[in-house]
Amino acid sequence: MSAEQIAFQIAFASVESADGSDPRVRAEGILRSQRVLAAIRPGEPELIVLLPVTESADVVALDAEGALRFDLSAARLGELFAAAGLTLLLGLADDGGDDGDAELEQEFADAFEQLDDPAEAPHELSAFGMPEGAEGADDPFAPDPVRVVEFSRRGPWAARLTAQLLDTPVEYLEDRTWSAYRYATGRVHTAISGGASDGPIIEVNVPHDGDAWVEVSGPHGRTAMFWPDAERLTRPVLEIDEIALASSAEVYRRMLSEIDGAREELAELAMADAVDADAVRRACLPESLGGVAGERERLHALVTAFGVPESLVTAALSEVGLGRRYAPRGWPHAIGELLLGGIGEMVPLTRRDRPVPRAARLLRKRPLLGIALSTAELAVGVGLGRGRSRAGRAIGILLLIDAIVDLTIWAIRIRRR
């Protein structure tokens, strides 16, 4: 059967030892003896094995000549593991996994029904590993804060809003036409955007425990997810370079290099040459196949592949404090600061050299000129407001309001200088 005719999916199986010992050596021995196109990923406490399984529940392996064979059933492979004192949990229909999952779901449902009874809830939840009356644990369901870094073309305005929405301080740093927001939160969060010109928005999420993930919102409104560390330590059981048939080796290599889904996620973004696709794939590729080595290094490589300056990525992913810091101080204060920031903080960093933002920066450097313009606007508003035309009086009122607001803002800015 040619490589083009192969149709299989990757099954993530766990391997457990009956005597509690490390199952790695025995599991790899069985897979090598059967020449299964498998991969190993360290897990706690069990071992994770990646197996190519066809729709008919056959495991893809190699024959003596290196050609693909499909005569090893998943059930037979499970028997070989059992004979070695191991349990292979593939999650297929004949493993009885559905029954176990249904039973576990029912147990969880019964336990959570007890939440209405304060006397029973702690006892029921402790059976599932939930803390029972732990000191300092006011809410056992409260998630650990996730350290978030957002890279984009946005100015400080969204950092102010993010701080207020999530009730957490937000650090801000600019580097040329890119900016970075950094904060920690245990709440559900999403990147605030003012439009396509802010993108791409690259949101790096580093949890207290577990693998980091990166969410990229492209300029076309599409979103992609990348898990650079998910397959970092995955390694093939067989030596790819020692497989006699090049077609079989290519199937094995593609299986391991595309299992994380980075290629499909990149295609969904449709960013073409705006992203270094090869760099993204290397950042998600297993280290054993030539992927970037190290957790922090993989995140760095993934973000810089979208064009973010390396200096900004290095600073934002470090533990060193960034340039500015915005704290949550209530919505009135946040709105007031947005007004004081003006158009210079609202426009994307790629548009700061356009005439209007440049004029706004010029006025901020010369506040007396700004006050003079606002005073002139006030005089025009007074004049139009005394006219006979209804439209003229309406425009005059709007000019008066705008002039008064501008004069107030200029007064505050001068006082802060």
WOMOPE-V475666 format. One record per residue. N is the residue number from 1. RES is the residue in three letters. PHI is phi in degrees with one decimal (none if undefined). PSI is psi in whole degrees, -180 to 180 (999 if undefined). Layout:
# WOMOPE-V475666
N:RES:PHI:PSI / N:RES:PHI:PSI
This chain:
# WOMOPE-V475666
1:MET:none:132 / 2:SER:-76.6:163 / 3:ALA:-61.9:-30 / 4:GLU:-69.2:-20 / 5:GLN:-91.5:-4 / 6:ILE:-79.4:134 / 7:ALA:-136.2:108 / 8:PHE:-145.8:162 / 9:GLN:-119.8:157 / 10:ILE:-89.1:120 / 11:ALA:-99.4:130 / 12:PHE:-94.2:108 / 13:ALA:-109.3:149 / 14:SER:-108.2:146 / 15:VAL:-121.8:126 / 16:GLU:-123.5:148 / 17:SER:-100.6:136 / 18:ALA:-63.9:-33 / 19:ASP:-95.1:6 / 20:GLY:80.9:3 / 21:SER:-81.5:171 / 22:ASP:-68.9:120 / 23:PRO:-86.9:2 / 24:ARG:-62.1:-49 / 25:VAL:-63.4:-45 / 26:ARG:-67.0:-41 / 27:ALA:-63.9:-45 / 28:GLU:-65.6:-35 / 29:GLY:-61.8:-43 / 30:ILE:-65.2:-46 / 31:LEU:-64.2:-38 / 32:ARG:-69.3:-41 / 33:SER:-63.0:-33 / 34:GLN:-91.1:-5 / 35:ARG:55.8:47 / 36:VAL:-79.1:138 / 37:LEU:-77.6:68 / 38:ALA:-108.7:169 / 39:ALA:-138.1:155 / 40:ILE:-116.3:137 / 41:ARG:-130.7:127 / 42:PRO:-60.1:142 / 43:GLY:-142.1:164 / 44:GLU:-127.9:123 / 45:PRO:-89.3:-13 / 46:GLU:-90.1:168 / 47:LEU:-92.6:141 / 48:ILE:-103.9:129 / 49:VAL:-120.3:134 / 50:LEU:-101.6:120 / 51:LEU:-123.4:134 / 52:PRO:-82.6:116 / 53:VAL:-123.1:132 / 54:THR:-81.0:174 / 55:GLU:-64.2:-25 / 56:SER:-90.9:16 / 57:ALA:65.5:34 / 58:ASP:-101.4:141 / 59:VAL:-92.7:130 / 60:VAL:-75.3:126 / 61:ALA:-140.3:-175 / 62:LEU:-116.2:148 / 63:ASP:-90.7:-173 / 64:ALA:-63.6:-28 / 65:GLU:-88.9:-2 / 66:GLY:91.8:5 / 67:ALA:-81.9:155 / 68:LEU:-70.2:139 / 69:ARG:-130.0:153 / 70:PHE:-131.7:31 / 71:ASP:-102.7:9 / 72:LEU:-105.9:108 / 73:SER:-78.8:158 / 74:ALA:-63.6:-35 / 75:ALA:-64.7:-42 / 76:ARG:-64.3:-41 / 77:LEU:-62.9:-38 / 78:GLY:-62.3:-36 / 79:GLU:-66.5:-39 / 80:LEU:-64.3:-39 / 81:PHE:-66.9:-42 / 82:ALA:-62.4:-38 / 83:ALA:-65.2:-23 / 84:ALA:-95.1:10 / 85:GLY:79.5:24 / 86:LEU:-120.2:155 / 87:THR:-115.0:122 / 88:LEU:-102.8:112 / 89:LEU:-102.8:100 / 90:LEU:-90.0:-21 / 91:GLY:78.0:15 / 92:LEU:-81.7:170 / 93:ALA:-60.6:-36 / 94:ASP:-84.7:3 / 95:ASP:-85.2:-8 / 96:GLY:74.7:15 / 97:GLY:-66.4:-35 / 98:ASP:-63.2:-42 / 99:ASP:-63.6:-42 / 100:GLY:-64.9:-41 / 101:ASP:-63.7:-41 / 102:ALA:-64.5:-40 / 103:GLU:-65.3:-42 / 104:LEU:-65.6:-40 / 105:GLU:-62.5:-38 / 106:GLN:-66.7:-38 / 107:GLU:-65.0:-41 / 108:PHE:-64.3:-41 / 109:ALA:-62.8:-43 / 110:ASP:-63.1:-38 / 111:ALA:-68.2:-44 / 112:PHE:-72.8:-20 / 113:GLU:-64.3:-25 / 114:GLN:-76.3:-6 / 115:LEU:-61.8:-23 / 116:ASP:-72.3:-16 / 117:ASP:-111.5:101 / 118:PRO:-56.2:-29 / 119:ALA:-73.1:-29 / 120:GLU:-96.2:-26 / 121:ALA:-57.1:-50 / 122:PRO:-60.0:-39 / 123:HIS:-66.8:-44 / 124:GLU:-65.7:-42 / 125:LEU:-73.6:-28 / 126:SER:-66.3:-23 / 127:ALA:-67.1:-21 / 128:PHE:-103.9:19 / 129:GLY:88.3:5 / 130:MET:-75.6:143 / 131:PRO:-64.4:135 / 132:GLU:-109.0:101 / 133:GLY:66.1:31 / 134:ALA:-64.3:140 / 135:GLU:-65.9:128 / 136:GLY:84.0:-4 / 137:ALA:-96.9:82 / 138:ASP:-66.1:-37 / 139:ASP:-132.2:103 / 140:PRO:-64.6:-16 / 141:PHE:-94.2:-3 / 142:ALA:-67.2:125 / 143:PRO:-74.2:153 / 144:ASP:-69.1:143 / 145:PRO:-60.1:141 / 146:VAL:-100.8:132 / 147:ARG:-83.0:120 / 148:VAL:-117.1:136 / 149:VAL:-128.9:124 / 150:GLU:-111.8:123 / 151:PHE:-106.1:134 / 152:SER:-165.7:-171 / 153:ARG:-100.4:11 / 154:ARG:-78.6:149 / 155:GLY:-82.6:-165 / 156:PRO:-70.9:-15 / 157:TRP:-57.0:-45 / 158:ALA:-70.8:-26 / 159:ALA:-65.3:-40 / 160:ARG:-62.4:-46 / 161:LEU:-67.2:-40 / 162:THR:-61.3:-42 / 163:ALA:-60.3:-40 / 164:GLN:-75.2:-41 / 165:LEU:-64.8:-42 / 166:LEU:-96.1:-3 / 167:ASP:54.9:50 / 168:THR:-149.7:146 / 169:PRO:-64.3:144 / 170:VAL:-123.8:126 / 171:GLU:-92.2:148 / 172:TYR:-136.4:138 / 173:LEU:-147.4:139 / 174:GLU:-112.0:149 / 175:ASP:-147.7:103 / 176:ARG:58.4:-119 / 177:THR:-99.6:18 / 178:TRP:-123.3:151 / 179:SER:-132.9:162 / 180:ALA:-132.5:132 / 181:TYR:-108.1:139 / 182:ARG:-135.8:131 / 183:TYR:-159.1:172 / 184:ALA:-126.9:136 / 185:THR:-154.0:148 / 186:GLY:-104.3:5 / 187:ARG:-91.8:161 / 188:VAL:-65.9:130 / 189:HIS:-138.4:158 / 190:THR:-149.2:153 / 191:ALA:-73.7:134 / 192:ILE:-86.5:131 / 193:SER:-133.8:147 / 194:GLY:-99.1:-1 / 195:GLY:150.5:-177 / 196:ALA:-63.1:-27 / 197:SER:-68.5:-16 / 198:ASP:-78.9:-18 / 199:GLY:-87.8:168 / 200:PRO:-75.0:149 / 201:ILE:-102.6:117 / 202:ILE:-108.3:109 / 203:GLU:-104.5:113 / 204:VAL:-96.0:124 / 205:ASN:-115.5:119 / 206:VAL:-117.2:102 / 207:PRO:-75.8:165 / 208:HIS:-63.5:-41 / 209:ASP:-130.0:144 / 210:GLY:102.8:-180 / 211:ASP:-83.2:144 / 212:ALA:-73.0:153 / 213:TRP:-136.9:157 / 214:VAL:-125.7:127 / 215:GLU:-111.5:124 / 216:VAL:-114.8:121 / 217:SER:-101.3:112 / 218:GLY:-77.8:170 / 219:PRO:-69.4:-12 / 220:HIS:-100.0:15 / 221:GLY:82.7:7 / 222:ARG:-97.5:153 / 223:THR:-127.9:142 / 224:ALA:-133.1:150 / 225:MET:-116.9:136 / 226:PHE:-129.1:137 / 227:TRP:-120.7:82 / 228:PRO:-63.0:-24 / 229:ASP:-98.6:-2 / 230:ALA:-60.6:-41 / 231:GLU:-113.0:18 / 232:ARG:-56.5:-44 / 233:LEU:-98.4:7 / 234:THR:-67.8:135 / 235:ARG:-139.2:147 / 236:PRO:-70.9:148 / 237:VAL:-76.4:-39 / 238:LEU:-97.6:154 / 239:GLU:-79.4:115 / 240:ILE:-62.2:-41 / 241:ASP:-68.7:-16 / 242:GLU:-94.4:-1 / 243:ILE:-74.7:127 / 244:ALA:-65.3:-44 / 245:LEU:-89.4:126 / 246:ALA:-63.5:-35 / 247:SER:-65.2:-39 / 248:SER:-68.5:-41 / 249:ALA:-62.9:-37 / 250:GLU:-67.2:-40 / 251:VAL:-59.7:-45 / 252:TYR:-63.5:-45 / 253:ARG:-64.3:-45 / 254:ARG:-65.5:-37 / 255:MET:-58.8:-43 / 256:LEU:-80.6:-29 / 257:SER:-86.4:-18 / 258:GLU:-112.3:6 / 259:ILE:-69.1:-25 / 260:ASP:-78.4:-15 / 261:GLY:81.8:11 / 262:ALA:-62.0:-37 / 263:ARG:-62.3:-44 / 264:GLU:-67.6:-38 / 265:GLU:-65.2:-40 / 266:LEU:-63.8:-41 / 267:ALA:-62.8:-34 / 268:GLU:-66.8:-34 / 269:LEU:-69.7:-31 / 270:ALA:53.7:50 / 271:MET:-99.6:-4 / 272:ALA:51.9:-127 / 273:ASP:-76.5:-3 / 274:ALA:-73.0:-8 / 275:VAL:-135.9:144 / 276:ASP:-84.4:95 / 277:ALA:-61.9:-39 / 278:ASP:-63.8:-38 / 279:ALA:-66.6:-38 / 280:VAL:-63.0:-45 / 281:ARG:-65.8:-38 / 282:ARG:-64.8:-33 / 283:ALA:-71.5:-19 / 284:CYS:-108.2:-9 / 285:LEU:-73.7:145 / 286:PRO:-56.0:143 / 287:GLU:-60.1:-32 / 288:SER:-66.5:-18 / 289:LEU:-105.7:15 / 290:GLY:99.3:12 / 291:GLY:-71.6:165 / 292:VAL:-61.5:135 / 293:ALA:-90.4:133 / 294:GLY:100.8:140 / 295:GLU:-65.5:-52 / 296:ARG:-63.4:-39 / 297:GLU:-65.3:-35 / 298:ARG:-69.2:-41 / 299:LEU:-62.2:-44 / 300:HIS:-60.4:-47 / 301:ALA:-64.7:-38 / 302:LEU:-66.7:-44 / 303:VAL:-70.0:-44 / 304:THR:-66.3:-21 / 305:ALA:-63.7:-20 / 306:PHE:-93.2:9 / 307:GLY:95.0:5 / 308:VAL:-72.8:134 / 309:PRO:-56.9:138 / 310:GLU:-60.4:-37 / 311:SER:-62.5:-38 / 312:LEU:-69.9:-42 / 313:VAL:-63.7:-44 / 314:THR:-59.8:-45 / 315:ALA:-67.8:-43 / 316:ALA:-70.7:-32 / 317:LEU:-87.8:-3 / 318:SER:-86.7:-179 / 319:GLU:-95.4:0 / 320:VAL:-78.7:142 / 321:GLY:-63.5:147 / 322:LEU:-90.3:-176 / 323:GLY:-61.9:-68 / 324:ARG:-108.4:159 / 325:ARG:-136.8:126 / 326:TYR:-113.1:123 / 327:ALA:-105.5:150 / 328:PRO:-72.1:121 / 329:ARG:-132.6:24 / 330:GLY:97.1:153 / 331:TRP:-66.1:-40 / 332:PRO:-57.2:-43 / 333:HIS:-66.0:-41 / 334:ALA:-62.7:-45 / 335:ILE:-64.7:-41 / 336:GLY:-61.6:-41 / 337:GLU:-67.7:-34 / 338:LEU:-63.8:-41 / 339:LEU:-65.9:-40 / 340:LEU:-67.3:-34 / 341:GLY:-65.0:-36 / 342:GLY:73.8:-168 / 343:ILE:-66.8:-26 / 344:GLY:-61.6:-31 / 345:GLU:-90.0:-17 / 346:MET:-88.4:-31 / 347:VAL:-76.0:151 / 348:PRO:-59.8:151 / 349:LEU:-62.6:-25 / 350:THR:-74.5:-10 / 351:ARG:-113.8:13 / 352:ARG:-70.8:-18 / 353:ASP:-92.5:6 / 354:ARG:-76.9:162 / 355:PRO:-55.3:-47 / 356:VAL:-64.6:-50 / 357:PRO:-61.5:-36 / 358:ARG:-65.3:-40 / 359:ALA:-63.9:-39 / 360:ALA:-63.5:-40 / 361:ARG:-66.6:-37 / 362:LEU:-62.3:-43 / 363:LEU:-65.8:-36 / 364:ARG:-66.1:-30 / 365:LYS:-76.4:-23 / 366:ARG:-124.7:76 / 367:PRO:-60.8:-30 / 368:LEU:-66.0:-35 / 369:LEU:-65.5:-39 / 370:GLY:-63.4:-41 / 371:ILE:-64.7:-39 / 372:ALA:-62.7:-43 / 373:LEU:-64.7:-41 / 374:SER:-66.5:-37 / 375:THR:-65.0:-42 / 376:ALA:-61.7:-41 / 377:GLU:-62.9:-39 / 378:LEU:-62.7:-43 / 379:ALA:-64.2:-42 / 380:VAL:-63.1:-41 / 381:GLY:-62.9:-41 / 382:VAL:-63.4:-42 / 383:GLY:-63.7:-46 / 384:LEU:-66.9:-34 / 385:GLY:-66.0:-21 / 386:ARG:-93.6:-2 / 387:GLY:-75.2:176 / 388:ARG:-89.7:-24 / 389:SER:-74.3:133 / 390:ARG:-64.1:-42 / 391:ALA:-63.4:-41 / 392:GLY:-63.2:-41 / 393:ARG:-66.6:-37 / 394:ALA:-64.0:-45 / 395:ILE:-63.0:-40 / 396:GLY:-60.9:-42 / 397:ILE:-62.9:-42 / 398:LEU:-63.6:-41 / 399:LEU:-65.1:-37 / 400:LEU:-62.9:-47 / 401:ILE:-62.0:-46 / 402:ASP:-63.1:-41 / 403:ALA:-65.6:-42 / 404:ILE:-63.5:-44 / 405:VAL:-61.6:-45 / 406:ASP:-61.9:-43 / 407:LEU:-63.7:-38 / 408:THR:-64.3:-43 / 409:ILE:-63.6:-43 / 410:TRP:-63.4:-37 / 411:ALA:-63.6:-42 / 412:ILE:-66.5:-41 / 413:ARG:-62.5:-43 / 414:ILE:-64.6:-38 / 415:ARG:-65.7:-31 / 416:ARG:-83.3:-13 / 417:ARG:-66.0:999
